[in-house]
Amino acid sequence: MKEHRKIWILPADLRSVDILCSSVKTWFSKLNLEGEIFAVTLLLREALNNAIIHGCKSDNSLSVFCEIRIQDSRIRITVKDDGTGFDWRQRLNRCTEPTDTSGRGICIYKLYSDKVVFNRKGNSVSLIRRLTFQE
């Protein structure tokens, strides 16, 4: 598959998550990647929600950066906020209980992506997923 890339800068407002996910669904449909839509929008929604709620503290005067790159049979989702970050190392190998209502992000990342990469500060995450459905 040839390389495809899109970048968005979103206000730190949860309403922007639905708008972006809708746009990504349309984009993936045009690329004949309908089979990837569920996993990609789940990962994207989780990363964006974390960036907005935890990173930006829901301050809609702040922004969240998002990039999706499709290249070499992989999808790479990168989400970055301007927050202080968090100590992802302490949470990397800890999963939540099925009944927990928060703290599930890293578990979701691990289930639906092949590789999870945080920056040192903990305010940026890249989620890499091998394409399972290709044009």
C-alpha positions, 0 to 999 in steps of 0.5 A: 500500500502506498503511503498515506498521512494526515495531521490534525491539531484539535482543541482539547474538547471531547466533542472534537474526538467524535468529529475526528473519528468520523473523518478517519472512518470516511478516510479509511473507507476511501482507502478500502480499509473498512476492516481496520476502522474499529481498531483504529478509531478505538485506539484513536478515541482512547489516546485523544480522550487521555490527551484531552482529559489528563494531559490538557485537563479539559482546557479547550484553550489548549491543543492536541496534535494527532497524526495517522500514517499508513506506510509499509503495511502499518498504521501509526497513530501519534497523539501528543498534548502539551501537558506535563505527561505521566510516568507510563513506566509504572503503568505499562505492565499493569492492567485493570479489572474488567469492571474498572471505569478508568485506567484502561488505556494502556490495556486497550493500546496493547490489545489493539496495537502491535507496539506502544511507544511513549516519549520520555515525558509521557505526553506523547504516544505512538500506536503501531498496528499491522494492517490486517485488511489491505486493499 
